[in-house]
């Protein structure tokens, strides 16, 4: 039931309005003065207030401002016997939804109430979604209790509410973007945009355009002006993933943005200014890249003011079962399956695995197992073959998949021979990810 509060010292008019509004299906509260109204607002969740301008203990225009400060999602319609333009202007400035004259505008009240109610409901929905988004990306949603993970979270929490540039390092799949989003969510920029870009996903020219934008006609296909991600992230946070893949000329441009907050769009001569917090991430050793001449030393020292090393999953064995069950419930829900358990031998196999792909690999493995499962428990044979090859059963007996593993090794070698050693083409023919192929090459010691 939607609640409406009428504030008016004229009891007969207040009662009449309450009766009319009540017939529309609204729950109506009444108050004859501001003091009583504020008590009602404390006790009951009100959606819309109908308030007289002249009240025994104050002015409705001023009261409007006070109510909006205390209850920002409450919409207020001011009623006056003698409307005047200055009061109307001030009412809107104070946050009123509308300002109408009693008697002459009675036919407007019900339609106005519905529109005000829609606005109030939308504001509450937006707040709810923002809260859900905040909860989703908070540090509390990072799963794990291992000492190395807790240490990384503690460091991230300490730097979150600053504007300091952060460098997240660690292997692929360790959750660098999850940490970046949590840092943003805990910062004073949390109400602004969080924008992420993978620097390895674009050519140098396209990456520059994506990051800084371009003017129409600056290159073939640039038919209109385009804002870059730095502009989209203005007053918020930009996450530069795989920054070690960025070309040297772009590194110089990024360094200028960090130092001055200024940049030039592609094809533009006018400087654009932004206020952006930068969080960068890499799985490369940037100091080795500096020695090799692939990364600017001055940029490294600007982005690594505060470094956080994210631990690989093999150093977080205690977290593997927690993460596995998290992904189990996630994918069970998505596939409408009622899978509640993971077998003991399956858990043991997960704990013994090398996890070169870290959390992302674990997530993919559980998703696959959920798809294959036909019961309420994930079994070992529903995991990829590499888990079965290096695992033990519940009795502690070594499990073997030698014949299958041997066949797989031979098949991979044949495909590599066919492609003359081209691993990208081999991965396509095998219908597996390139990272999976590299992992198998390492596992089977195929050069």
WOTATA-V101730 format. One record per residue. N is the residue number from 1. RES is the residue in three letters. SS is DSSP state (h for helix, s for strand, l for the rest). Layout:
n->[N	N]
res->[RES	RES]
ss->[SS	SS]
//
This chain:
n->[1	2	3	4	5	6	7	8	9	10	11	12	13	14	15	16	17	18	19	20	21	22	23	24	25	26	27	28	29	30	31	32	33	34	35	36	37	38	39	40	41	42	43	44	45	46	47	48	49	50	51	52	53	54	55	56	57	58	59	60	61	62	63	64	65	66	67	68	69	70	71	72	73	74	75	76	77	78	79	80	81	82	83	84	85	86	87	88	89	90	91	92	93	94	95	96	97	98	99	100	101	102	103	104	105	106	107	108	109	110	111	112	113	114	115	116	117	118	119	120	121	122	123	124	125	126	127	128	129	130	131	132	133	134	135	136	137	138	139	140	141	142	143	144	145	146	147	148	149	150	151	152	153	154	155	156	157	158	159	160	161	162	163	164	165	166	167	168	169	170	171	172	173	174	175	176	177	178	179	180	181	182	183	184	185	186	187	188	189	190	191	192	193	194	195	196	197	198	199	200	201	202	203	204	205	206	207	208	209	210	211	212	213	214	215	216	217	218	219	220	221	222	223	224	225	226	227	228	229	230	231	232	233	234	235	236	237	238	239	240	241	242	243	244	245	246	247	248	249	250	251	252	253	254	255	256	257	258	259	260	261	262	263	264	265	266	267	268	269	270	271	272	273	274	275	276	277	278	279	280	281	282	283	284	285	286	287	288	289	290	291	292	293	294	295	296	297	298	299	300	301	302	303	304	305	306	307	308	309	310	311	312	313	314	315	316	317	318	319	320	321	322	323	324	325	326	327	328	329	330	331	332	333	334	335	336	337	338	339	340	341	342	343	344	345	346	347	348	349	350	351	352	353	354	355	356	357	358	359	360	361	362	363	364	365	366	367	368	369	370	371	372	373	374	375	376	377	378	379	380	381	382	383	384	385	386	387	388	389	390	391	392	393	394	395	396	397	398	399	400	401	402	403	404	405	406	407	408	409	410	411	412	413	414	415	416	417	418	419	420	421	422	423	424	425	426	427	428	429	430	431	432	433	434	435	436	437	438	439	440	441	442	443	444	445	446	447]
res->[UNK	UNK	UNK	UNK	UNK	UNK	UNK	UNK	UNK	UNK	UNK	UNK	UNK	UNK	UNK	UNK	UNK	UNK	UNK	UNK	UNK	UNK	UNK	UNK	UNK	UNK	UNK	UNK	UNK	UNK	UNK	UNK	UNK	UNK	UNK	UNK	UNK	UNK	UNK	UNK	UNK	UNK	UNK	UNK	UNK	UNK	UNK	UNK	UNK	UNK	UNK	UNK	UNK	UNK	UNK	UNK	UNK	UNK	UNK	UNK	UNK	UNK	UNK	UNK	UNK	UNK	UNK	UNK	UNK	UNK	UNK	UNK	UNK	UNK	UNK	UNK	UNK	UNK	UNK	UNK	UNK	UNK	UNK	UNK	UNK	UNK	UNK	UNK	UNK	UNK	UNK	UNK	UNK	UNK	UNK	UNK	UNK	UNK	UNK	UNK	UNK	UNK	UNK	UNK	UNK	UNK	UNK	UNK	UNK	UNK	UNK	UNK	UNK	UNK	UNK	UNK	UNK	UNK	UNK	UNK	UNK	UNK	UNK	UNK	UNK	UNK	UNK	UNK	UNK	UNK	UNK	UNK	UNK	UNK	UNK	UNK	UNK	UNK	UNK	UNK	UNK	UNK	UNK	UNK	UNK	UNK	UNK	UNK	UNK	UNK	UNK	UNK	UNK	UNK	UNK	UNK	UNK	UNK	UNK	UNK	UNK	UNK	UNK	UNK	UNK	UNK	UNK	UNK	UNK	UNK	UNK	UNK	UNK	UNK	UNK	UNK	UNK	UNK	UNK	UNK	UNK	UNK	UNK	UNK	UNK	UNK	UNK	UNK	UNK	UNK	UNK	UNK	UNK	UNK	UNK	UNK	UNK	UNK	UNK	UNK	UNK	UNK	UNK	UNK	UNK	UNK	UNK	UNK	UNK	UNK	UNK	UNK	UNK	UNK	UNK	UNK	UNK	UNK	UNK	UNK	UNK	UNK	UNK	UNK	UNK	UNK	UNK	UNK	UNK	UNK	UNK	UNK	UNK	UNK	UNK	UNK	UNK	UNK	UNK	UNK	UNK	UNK	UNK	UNK	UNK	UNK	UNK	UNK	UNK	UNK	UNK	UNK	UNK	UNK	UNK	UNK	UNK	UNK	UNK	UNK	UNK	UNK	UNK	UNK	UNK	UNK	UNK	UNK	UNK	UNK	UNK	UNK	UNK	UNK	UNK	UNK	UNK	UNK	UNK	UNK	UNK	UNK	UNK	UNK	UNK	UNK	UNK	UNK	UNK	UNK	UNK	UNK	UNK	UNK	UNK	UNK	UNK	UNK	UNK	UNK	UNK	UNK	UNK	UNK	UNK	UNK	UNK	UNK	UNK	UNK	UNK	UNK	UNK	UNK	UNK	UNK	UNK	UNK	UNK	UNK	UNK	UNK	UNK	UNK	UNK	UNK	UNK	UNK	UNK	UNK	UNK	UNK	UNK	UNK	UNK	UNK	UNK	UNK	UNK	UNK	UNK	UNK	UNK	UNK	UNK	UNK	UNK	UNK	UNK	UNK	UNK	UNK	UNK	UNK	UNK	UNK	UNK	UNK	UNK	UNK	UNK	UNK	UNK	UNK	UNK	UNK	UNK	UNK	UNK	UNK	UNK	UNK	UNK	UNK	UNK	UNK	UNK	UNK	UNK	UNK	UNK	UNK	UNK	UNK	UNK	UNK	UNK	UNK	UNK	UNK	UNK	UNK	UNK	UNK	UNK	UNK	UNK	UNK	UNK	UNK	UNK	UNK	UNK	UNK	UNK	UNK	UNK	UNK	UNK	UNK	UNK	UNK	UNK	UNK	UNK	UNK	UNK	UNK	UNK	UNK	UNK	UNK	UNK	UNK	UNK	UNK	UNK	UNK	UNK	UNK	UNK	UNK	UNK	UNK	UNK	UNK	UNK	UNK	UNK	UNK	UNK	UNK	UNK	UNK	UNK	UNK	UNK]
ss->[l	l	s	s	s	s	s	l	l	l	h	h	h	h	h	h	h	h	h	h	h	h	l	l	l	l	s	s	s	s	s	l	l	h	h	h	h	h	h	h	h	h	h	l	l	l	l	s	s	s	s	s	l	s	s	l	l	s	s	h	h	h	h	h	h	h	h	h	h	h	l	l	l	l	s	s	s	s	s	s	l	l	l	l	h	h	h	h	h	h	h	h	h	l	l	l	l	s	s	s	s	l	l	l	l	h	h	h	h	h	h	h	h	h	h	h	h	h	h	h	h	h	h	h	h	h	h	h	h	h	h	h	h	h	h	h	l	l	h	h	h	l	l	l	l	l	h	h	h	h	h	h	h	h	h	h	h	h	h	h	l	l	l	l	l	s	s	s	s	l	l	l	l	l	l	h	h	h	h	h	h	h	h	h	h	l	l	l	l	l	l	l	l	s	s	s	s	s	h	h	h	l	l	h	h	h	h	h	h	h	h	h	s	s	l	l	l	l	l	l	l	l	l	l	l	s	s	l	h	h	h	h	l	l	l	l	s	s	s	s	s	l	h	h	h	l	l	h	h	h	h	h	h	h	h	h	h	h	h	h	l	s	s	s	l	s	l	l	l	l	s	s	s	l	l	l	s	s	s	s	s	s	l	l	l	h	h	h	h	h	h	l	l	l	l	l	h	h	h	h	h	h	h	l	l	s	s	s	s	l	l	l	h	h	h	l	h	h	h	h	h	h	h	h	h	h	h	h	h	h	h	h	h	h	l	l	l	l	l	l	s	s	l	h	h	h	h	h	h	h	h	h	l	l	l	l	l	h	h	h	h	h	h	h	h	h	h	h	h	h	h	h	l	l	l	l	s	s	l	h	h	h	l	l	h	h	h	h	h	l	l	s	l	l	l	l	l	s	l	l	l	h	h	h	h	h	h	h	h	h	h	h	h	h	h	h	h	h	l	l	l	l	h	h	h	h	h	h	h	h	l	l	l	h	h	h	h	h	h	h	h	h	h	h	l	l	l]
//
